[in-house]
Amino acid sequence: MGRVVNWDYSSYYQCCLYAAIIVMGLRCLCRPKELVELSFNQVLVDLPERGCITIKSQFYKNDQFGKDTDGIPIEPIKDSPYCPVKIILSYRSLVLHKQPLDPFFSSLGSSDYLNTEFVSSVVKAVNNTSAVFRHSLRIGGASQLVKSGEPLDMVGFAGSWTSAAKNRYVRRTQLVARKTSSKILTNSFCDNNH
């Protein structure tokens, strides 16, 4: 028989908040400020197709004139407890009373909106290491794309990088993914043996 747990709405809210911040930050390769400034009307449900969510983040660091109108689609992951759409919708269902221009992420039961330090503290609370930085979600998302085999130009597109800055985030991951050490050492030893 399972253990009975007292229902604590504030803990449930905090879990949903943390999960939504992590999912959106990783998937959208967000800077903390972009998450903090995201408004409720920029999280669109059932776009570009039913079951998806689109994040219409504009006026970020590389879009200071608001020309990026496409948004970032987040597709569901079928049969997964970590479906990003379900996680975002779970949090959204707790804050449906918000006005369209209110920040999407806020603390429970108050008008306190979150700041970039809070976003960093969420990442640290979940990861629990000392190596957490303000851009950890952005770096982590980019690194995962490289690990999964996405080319650097796609990583740059996904993170709206207009410069080579993405290379600083993903170069180590890319070297490991391409098995650079194995190639160097194997080729060196093979060449020396013949």
BELMOSUL-V217130 format. One line per field, one symbol per residue. phi: phi as a letter, one per 30 degrees, with the letter a starting at -180 (. if undefined). A space follows every 10 residues. Layout:
# BELMOSUL-V217130
phi->???
This chain:
# BELMOSUL-V217130
phi->.dddcddbdd ddeddddedd dddddddchd deddddddce dccccibdbe jcbcccdbid ecbdciddcd icdbcdcdhb dcdddddddd deddbdddde cdedcaddib cdcdcddded dddddddhbd cccecedddd ddddddedjd deddddddch dcbdeedddc ddddddddhe eddddddddd dddc
